[in-house]
Amino acid sequence: MMISRYISLIYFLCLMPCLVRSEINETISWDFNFSNSSNQSKCINVNRQLIYSDQLGYGFEKSSPIKFINRMSGDTDKRNFITSDKPFFFSVKVPEGNYLVSVTLGDTEGQSLTTIKAEVRRLMIERLPTSYGMSQTINFLLNVRSYHINNQDNVRLKIREKTTEFWNWDNKPTLEFNGPKPCISHLKITKVDKIPTIYLAGDSTVCDQPLEPFASWGQMLPRFFKPIVSIANHAESGESLRSFINEKRLAKLNMLLKSGDYLFIQMGHNDQKEKGPNVGAFSTYKKSLEQFILLARSHQTTPVLVTPMNRRTFDSNGKVINTLLDYSDAVRLVAKEQKTALIDLNAMSKILYERLGPEKTKNLFPTIHGQVEGTHHNNFGSYELAKCIIQGIRDNHLLLSDALLDNLSQFNPANPDNYDTFVFDQSPFISDEKPYGN
């Protein structure tokens, strides 16, 4: 058993370097320099603000205010860059799959501070600084997906998934460059096919929320991983286990899952609202959880169950009220019976909320029309819950722990980050409309 685990670990850690050496030249690759001066390199020289079109296959999204900067000193390939004092977006048309993204940051005559998000506000790089005159190339993995299952079948998208969330389904990685001073001189996007992938199946508390001030832990998760594992967030607002199946989202995962992947499953908030004969936590909900686990294991994918986090509901003594009834207990029971990893986000969120108390927990949730929203989280709340998930990965001794960034400290929900010192670069898209499944 230990020998098998050791061999798997060596394979996992060595996989990414092997791909870089042997497969990149054989796969789809886009290589961009951002400069308004002539360039004789083999890169695509983006020397003006080209607006994205399917015909061109790349370009800036229309809402992108950018500046081309030319420096007189420094490395020729890095002295010119694009920047802006507002977030800007660049897209490339590619097939479905995982992509290694390499971005060169920095200013040969100044400093830079850059946040990078992808698709619908997935946090990839958080406030990365470069010192005066220096540059840095950073790498991350990005999953790009299509709503097509096969020639006859598609995922049944909700209205929002066809509008504000469509960047998640449109076969083009869209990168959001954000922060006080993002300086981008070079961008390379390369398809990699054999990367282990973490698939997320969940509801509005997990999905990539498209609009500020809402956010979910799933879209914060990529920030904590090395570029040796990709994260594919298939969660969607308003979903229950049964609706996830009926809308063919599980069928889509059935097409994608492979050996070495992970499937994280967190539902419950909407399942408890379902009505009908014999519908309940220990009947339909439990049976559906078992169906997800069976599918994952049929592909030699590792299932990981996540209990749904608590809502912001307190009693008179400052203790969290369980509004999820038996649904968290049902997840725990299935994990025990099926011998799957369990991340008890329900228990961890209870510790977190009670540590902060009724007043300070307001910092974890958006305020809409003067009212604190008690189900969905803001950037700070989802960031803290993502740290709970990371700690849960460690506590379960998942092989996945080796893909976490080296500098991550242990996280205790009884000792959360300080909201007063939390700085996060917000995206420009804002709405006071609550997500589905409130």
ZIRASUL-V694133 format. One record per pair of residues at least 12 apart in sequence whose C-alpha atoms are under 8 Angstrom apart, sorted by sequence separation. I is the first residue (numbers start at 1). GAP is how many residues later the second one is. D is the distance in Angstrom with one decimal. If there is no record, write none. Layout:
# ZIRASUL-V694133
I|GAP|D  I|GAP|D
This chain:
# ZIRASUL-V694133
31|12|5.1  32|12|4.7  33|12|4.9  34|12|4.9  35|12|4.7  36|12|6.2  68|12|7.3  69|12|5.4  114|12|7.1  115|12|4.6  204|12|7.2  205|12|6.9  206|12|4.7  207|12|6.7  310|12|6.9  311|12|7.0  365|12|4.3  366|12|5.2  31|13|6.0  32|13|5.9  33|13|6.0  34|13|6.0  35|13|7.7  68|13|6.0  69|13|6.0  114|13|5.0  115|13|6.4  205|13|7.9  206|13|7.4  310|13|7.3  364|13|5.8  365|13|5.0  30|14|7.9  32|14|6.7  68|14|4.7  69|14|7.4  113|14|5.7  114|14|5.2  219|14|7.5  271|14|7.0  310|14|7.3  364|14|5.9  67|15|5.5  68|15|6.7  113|15|5.5  114|15|6.5  218|15|6.6  234|15|7.6  364|15|7.7  365|15|8.0  66|16|6.5  67|16|5.3  113|16|4.4  124|16|6.9  364|16|5.7  365|16|6.2  49|17|7.6  66|17|5.7  67|17|5.9  112|17|5.6  113|17|6.5  363|17|7.3  364|17|3.9  66|18|5.0  111|18|7.4  112|18|5.2  200|18|7.4  328|18|6.9  363|18|7.2  364|18|7.5  65|19|6.4  111|19|5.6  112|19|6.9  391|19|6.7  48|20|7.8  111|20|5.0  112|20|7.8  308|20|6.4  391|20|6.0  47|21|7.9  65|21|6.8  110|21|7.3  111|21|4.5  307|21|5.3  65|22|7.7  66|22|6.8  110|22|4.5  111|22|6.7  146|22|8.0  147|22|5.8  64|23|6.9  65|23|6.2  107|23|7.9  109|23|6.4  110|23|5.4  111|23|7.6  145|23|6.9  146|23|4.8  147|23|7.9  388|23|6.8  64|24|4.2  106|24|5.7  108|24|7.0  109|24|4.9  118|24|7.6  144|24|7.3  145|24|5.5  146|24|6.0  307|24|6.1  387|24|6.4  388|24|7.7  63|25|6.9  64|25|5.6  105|25|7.3  106|25|7.8  107|25|7.0  108|25|3.8  144|25|7.5  145|25|7.1  146|25|5.6  208|25|7.0  306|25|7.5  307|25|7.5  388|25|6.9  63|26|7.5  81|26|7.7  107|26|5.6  108|26|6.0  145|26|5.8  207|26|6.4  241|26|6.5  305|26|7.0  61|27|7.6  106|27|7.2  107|27|6.5  108|27|7.3  144|27|6.1  207|27|6.9  208|27|7.5  240|27|6.0  241|27|8.0  60|28|7.7  61|28|5.4  78|28|7.7  79|28|6.9  106|28|5.9  107|28|6.6  144|28|6.8  207|28|4.5  208|28|7.5  239|28|7.6  240|28|6.7  60|29|5.6  61|29|5.9  78|29|7.6  79|29|5.7  106|29|4.2  144|29|6.1  206|29|6.0  207|29|5.1  240|29|7.6  242|29|7.9  384|29|8.0  60|30|4.3  61|30|6.9  78|30|7.2  105|30|5.4  106|30|6.4  206|30|7.4  207|30|6.6  240|30|5.2  241|30|6.8  305|30|6.7  320|30|6.3  59|31|5.7  60|31|6.2  104|31|6.8  105|31|5.3  142|31|7.8  198|31|7.3  200|31|7.7  204|31|7.1  239|31|6.3  240|31|4.8  36|32|6.5  58|32|7.5  59|32|5.6  104|32|5.6  105|32|6.2  196|32|7.4  197|32|5.6  198|32|6.2  199|32|6.1  200|32|6.3  201|32|7.0  202|32|7.2  203|32|5.3  204|32|5.6  205|32|7.5  238|32|6.4  239|32|7.9  384|32|7.1  35|33|6.5  37|33|8.0  58|33|5.5  59|33|6.7  75|33|7.8  104|33|4.1  105|33|7.9  195|33|6.7  196|33|5.2  197|33|4.7  198|33|4.7  199|33|4.8  200|33|4.8  201|33|5.4  202|33|4.2  203|33|4.9  204|33|3.7  263|33|6.8  320|33|7.3  384|33|7.4  34|34|7.7  35|34|7.5  36|34|7.7  58|34|4.2  74|34|5.5  103|34|5.4  104|34|6.5  195|34|6.0  196|34|6.4  197|34|5.6  198|34|6.0  199|34|5.9  200|34|5.4  201|34|4.6  202|34|6.3  203|34|4.8  204|34|6.1  262|34|8.0  320|34|6.6  35|35|7.4  57|35|5.8  58|35|6.1  73|35|6.6  102|35|6.5  103|35|5.5  195|35|6.8  197|35|6.8  199|35|6.7  200|35|5.9  201|35|7.9  203|35|5.8  204|35|7.4  305|35|7.0  307|35|7.7  319|35|6.1  57|36|5.0  73|36|7.4  102|36|5.6  103|36|6.6  203|36|4.9  304|36|6.2  305|36|6.2  306|36|5.9  307|36|6.6  308|36|7.9  309|36|5.3  310|36|5.6  318|36|6.7  349|36|7.4  71|37|7.0  102|37|4.5  202|37|6.8  203|37|6.9  303|37|6.5  304|37|5.0  305|37|4.9  306|37|4.8  307|37|5.2  308|37|6.1  309|37|4.1  52|38|7.8  71|38|7.1  101|38|5.5  102|38|6.8  202|38|7.7  263|38|6.8  265|38|7.5  303|38|7.1  304|38|5.9  305|38|6.2  306|38|5.8  307|38|5.3  308|38|5.3  309|38|7.6  52|39|6.7  54|39|6.9  100|39|6.8  101|39|5.4  257|39|7.2  261|39|7.6  262|39|5.3  263|39|6.1  264|39|6.1  265|39|6.3  266|39|6.4  267|39|7.9  268|39|7.8  269|39|7.0  304|39|7.4  306|39|6.2  307|39|5.3  309|39|7.8  310|39|6.1  318|39|6.2  380|39|7.3  52|40|7.9  100|40|5.9  101|40|6.0  259|40|5.7  260|40|6.6  261|40|4.8  262|40|4.6  263|40|4.8  264|40|4.7  265|40|5.1  266|40|4.8  267|40|7.4  268|40|5.9  309|40|5.7  310|40|6.4  318|40|6.5  345|40|7.8  348|40|6.9  100|41|4.7  101|41|7.0  254|41|7.1  258|41|5.2  259|41|4.5  260|41|5.6  261|41|6.3  262|41|5.8  263|41|6.0  264|41|5.9  265|41|5.8  266|41|6.0  267|41|6.1  309|41|7.8  312|41|7.5  99|42|5.6  100|42|6.5  250|42|7.9  254|42|8.0  257|42|6.1  258|42|6.4  259|42|5.2  260|42|7.2  262|42|7.1  264|42|6.9  266|42|5.9  285|42|7.9  289|42|7.8  380|42|7.4  98|43|6.8  99|43|5.2  242|43|7.9  258|43|6.0  345|43|6.9  33|44|7.9  36|44|7.9  98|44|5.7  99|44|6.3  165|44|7.9  241|44|7.0  257|44|6.6  282|44|7.8  286|44|6.3  290|44|7.2  314|44|6.7  345|44|7.2  380|44|8.0  35|45|5.4  98|45|4.5  99|45|7.6  120|45|6.5  165|45|5.8  281|45|5.9  282|45|7.8  285|45|7.9  286|45|7.3  289|45|7.5  379|45|7.4  34|46|6.9  35|46|5.9  97|46|5.9  98|46|6.1  164|46|6.2  242|46|6.8  281|46|5.1  312|46|7.9  343|46|6.8  34|47|5.5  35|47|7.4  96|47|7.9  97|47|5.3  120|47|6.2  164|47|7.9  241|47|6.2  34|48|6.2  96|48|5.2  97|48|6.3  119|48|5.4  120|48|6.1  241|48|7.2  282|48|5.9  286|48|6.8  290|48|7.9  344|48|7.4  95|49|7.7  96|49|4.7  119|49|5.6  281|49|5.9  312|49|7.6  343|49|5.1  95|50|7.9  96|50|6.0  342|50|7.8  343|50|7.2  127|52|6.6  272|52|7.1  272|53|7.9  343|53|7.7  119|54|6.0  342|54|7.3  118|55|7.0  119|55|4.9  121|55|7.6  269|55|6.9  272|55|7.2  341|55|6.3  118|56|5.7  119|56|6.3  268|56|7.3  363|56|7.1  78|57|7.6  118|57|4.5  119|57|7.7  117|58|6.0  118|58|5.7  355|58|8.0  74|59|7.7  116|59|6.9  117|59|4.9  268|59|6.0  355|59|5.7  376|59|8.0  116|60|5.6  117|60|6.7  206|60|7.6  268|60|7.5  355|60|7.7  116|61|4.9  117|61|7.6  313|61|7.3  352|61|4.7  115|62|6.1  116|62|6.0  199|62|7.6  201|62|7.2  312|62|4.7  351|62|6.0  352|62|5.4  376|62|7.4  114|63|7.0  115|63|4.9  197|63|7.7  198|63|5.9  199|63|6.0  200|63|5.9  201|63|6.1  202|63|5.9  203|63|7.2  311|63|5.7  312|63|6.6  351|63|5.8  352|63|7.7  369|63|7.8  375|63|6.4  114|64|5.9  115|64|5.1  196|64|5.7  197|64|4.9  198|64|4.7  199|64|4.8  200|64|4.9  201|64|4.9  202|64|4.9  203|64|6.1  311|64|5.0  349|64|7.2  352|64|7.1  368|64|6.1  114|65|4.8  196|65|5.1  197|65|6.3  198|65|5.9  199|65|6.2  200|65|6.2  201|65|6.4  202|65|5.3  310|65|7.8  348|65|6.2  113|66|6.0  114|66|6.9  196|66|7.8  198|66|7.2  201|66|7.9  203|66|7.8  113|67|5.9  114|67|6.2  115|67|7.3  203|67|7.8  112|68|7.8  113|68|5.0  114|68|4.4  112|69|5.1  113|69|5.5  114|69|7.2  111|70|7.9  112|70|5.8  113|70|7.7  112|71|6.0  96|75|5.9  95|76|5.9  106|76|7.8  107|76|6.4  94|77|5.8  95|77|7.6  105|77|7.4  106|77|5.3  93|78|6.3  94|78|5.4  105|78|5.4  106|78|6.8  93|79|4.4  94|79|7.4  105|79|4.9  106|79|7.6  92|80|5.3  93|80|7.0  104|80|6.0  105|80|6.3  91|81|6.2  92|81|5.8  103|81|7.0  104|81|5.7  105|81|7.6  91|82|5.6  92|82|6.8  103|82|7.7  104|82|5.0  91|83|4.3  103|83|5.7  104|83|6.5  90|84|5.6  91|84|6.3  102|84|8.0  103|84|4.7  89|85|6.5  90|85|5.3  102|85|5.7  103|85|6.6  89|86|5.5  90|86|6.9  101|86|7.3  102|86|5.1  122|86|6.7  140|86|7.0  141|86|5.3  89|87|4.6  101|87|5.8  102|87|6.5  121|87|6.7  140|87|4.7  141|87|7.3  143|87|6.3  88|88|5.7  89|88|6.3  100|88|8.0  101|88|4.6  120|88|5.9  121|88|7.2  139|88|6.3  141|88|6.9  142|88|6.2  143|88|6.4  144|88|7.8  87|89|6.5  88|89|5.4  100|89|5.8  101|89|6.6  120|89|6.9  121|89|6.5  141|89|5.3  142|89|7.1  143|89|5.6  87|90|5.5  88|90|6.9  99|90|6.3  100|90|5.2  120|90|5.4  141|90|7.9  157|90|7.6  87|91|4.5  99|91|5.3  100|91|6.3  156|91|5.0  86|92|6.8  87|92|7.3  99|92|4.4  100|92|6.6  155|92|6.1  156|92|6.5  86|93|7.8  98|93|5.9  99|93|5.5  155|93|5.2  156|93|7.7  85|94|7.9  97|94|7.0  98|94|5.7  154|94|7.3  155|94|5.8  85|95|6.6  97|95|7.6  98|95|6.4  85|96|6.5  97|96|6.9  123|96|6.1  124|96|7.8  84|97|6.8  98|97|7.3  122|97|4.5  123|97|5.2  126|97|6.9  155|97|6.9  83|98|6.8  84|98|6.8  121|98|6.8  122|98|6.2  123|98|7.3  124|98|5.5  125|98|5.8  83|99|5.5  123|99|6.2  124|99|4.6  82|100|7.9  83|100|5.0  122|100|7.1  123|100|5.5  82|101|5.7  83|101|6.6  81|102|6.0  82|102|5.3  149|102|7.4  81|103|5.2  82|103|6.4  149|103|5.5  81|104|4.1  148|104|7.9  80|105|6.1  81|105|7.7  147|105|7.9  79|106|7.7  149|106|7.0  78|107|5.7  77|108|7.5  78|108|7.7  100|127|7.6  98|132|6.9  34|150|7.3  35|150|7.4  34|151|5.3  33|152|6.0  34|152|6.2  214|152|6.5  33|153|4.7  213|153|5.9  32|154|5.7  33|154|6.6  31|155|7.7  32|155|5.1  31|156|6.0  32|156|6.1  31|157|4.4  30|158|5.6  31|158|6.5  29|159|7.2  30|159|5.1  29|160|5.6  30|160|6.4  216|160|7.3  29|161|4.2  215|161|7.3  216|161|6.3  28|162|5.8  29|162|6.3  214|162|6.7  215|162|5.6  216|162|7.4  220|162|6.9  27|163|6.9  28|163|5.3  214|163|5.8  215|163|5.0  216|163|7.5  220|163|6.0  27|164|5.8  214|164|4.7  215|164|5.4  27|165|7.2  213|165|5.5  214|165|6.9  217|165|4.4  221|165|5.8  24|166|6.6  212|166|7.7  213|166|7.2  216|166|4.9  217|166|6.2  220|166|6.2  224|166|7.9  24|167|7.2  215|167|6.0  216|167|7.9  217|167|7.9  270|167|6.2  24|168|7.1  217|168|5.7  218|168|7.0  269|168|7.4  23|169|7.5  217|169|4.7  205|170|7.7  205|171|5.9  204|172|7.3  205|172|7.4  19|173|7.0  229|174|6.7  19|175|7.9  228|175|6.4  227|176|7.9  226|177|5.5  225|178|5.8  226|178|5.8  16|179|7.2  225|179|4.4  226|179|5.4  15|180|7.4  224|180|5.9  225|180|5.2  224|181|5.8  224|184|7.7  238|197|7.7  237|198|6.2  238|198|4.6  239|198|7.4  237|199|5.0  238|199|4.2  237|200|6.2  238|200|7.8  16|211|7.7  16|212|5.5  15|213|7.5  212|214|7.3  13|215|7.5  212|215|6.8  211|216|7.8  212|216|7.7  212|217|6.1  213|217|6.6  211|218|5.3  212|218|4.5  213|218|7.3  210|219|7.5  211|219|5.0  212|219|6.3  213|219|7.8  211|220|5.9  209|226|8.0  204|231|6.7  204|232|6.8  204|233|6.7  203|234|7.9  179|246|5.7  178|247|6.6  178|249|7.6  121|306|7.2  115|310|7.0  87|340|7.0  87|341|7.0  13|389|7.7  9|390|6.8  13|390|7.8
